[in-house]
């Protein structure tokens, strides 16, 4: 099957102009291609939005009954899932509200309710909140009292983390509690205090909370797409950006976006993400703004590398998205010596980082014995792949090339 053809079809359906009737520009689609489109839409986390777009913007496109049924079912399942997620979120926000703990609702829960207008249109993988560092221990105690299970043993604010993750009781839902939107390991000067000052009051899940102002919301999504996951989330975040621009329209100040992107040192990531939004989904952006933000060392090769990441169908060897950039750096290194250095750096992590992975606290001498456990864990996870690479396995060689491409892209995004 021609994957590029399927990707182009998916983009045509997403880009369909509402003012053009009968799905103009979309060719007849075979049932096999419809099934491939369904698979790709699910991988990108946009099936509900894809279904909505086909119904409202492309009424003339002939869709096989089985595909229509599958799309409708996915839409209804997401609607039911989001109702459940907002019920969970409501309970958490009410608990924080009772204890006068300020909170900013991030990403999906904000977008689905206030930006998309219909919560069922936006798939949410988990729930994300931003709280102040001084409130973290109170929030931690409240969540544990509610029956939430933390995913790490010792919750420590250190120089290499920006979130604690909890599993909700009797639920397959993660709650991520952030005190900064990005890892401090990334070289960006995020104005967290300013984000709190600029936050706007909002009612989410029936509870009073706060959300980012439009400019901070847009910047957050650009950074999340490019620098947190190397564009691996796919098309969902680009659809988010399109919906933000549609929703806020003239209320979004592009001069502020430009000034803040430069102040944070994030203009490369913002430019590339917005450029991709225009190229992929036809998002209208001010030409003067884009030209003024364009980095002097930009070339079209970075656009191609990012697009390859967005549409890649390669198996990430079972790694979660948050781990893929680190794994890519390892496999993308050309020399064995570089791989050894990266492995040792990943092995000899700080005591604080060890304490988040294993039971002993950071100031206990027992933490040093757990470095042997960590070595065992790393070999268990990566040992088979290392052996395959040493044997010149073709699949691992391709995996290494993909890793090198992502490393090249991320290095450019994170250098000033």
Buried (B, 14 or more C-beta within 10 A) or exposed (E): EEEEEBBEBBBBBBBBEEEEEEBBEBEEBEEEBBBBBBEBBBBBBBBBBBBBBBBEBBEEBEBEEEBBEBBEEBBEBBBEBBEEBBEBBBBBBBBBBEEEBBBBBBBBBBBBBBBBEEBBBBBBBBBBBBBBEEBBEBBBEBBEEBEBEBEBBBBBBBEEBBBBBBBBEEBEBBBBBBBBBBBBEBEBEBBBEBBBEBBEEBEBBEBEBBBBBBBBBBBBBBBBBBBBBBBBBBBBBBBBBBBBBEBBEEEBBBEBBBEBBBBBBBBBBBBBBBBBBBBBBEBEBBEEBBEBBBBEEBEEEBBEBBBBBBBBEEEBBEBEEEEBBBBBBBBBBEEEEEBEEBBEEBEEBEBBBBBBBBEBBBEBEEBEEBBEEBEEBBEEBBEEBBEBBEEEBEEBEEBBEBBBBBBBBBEBBBEE
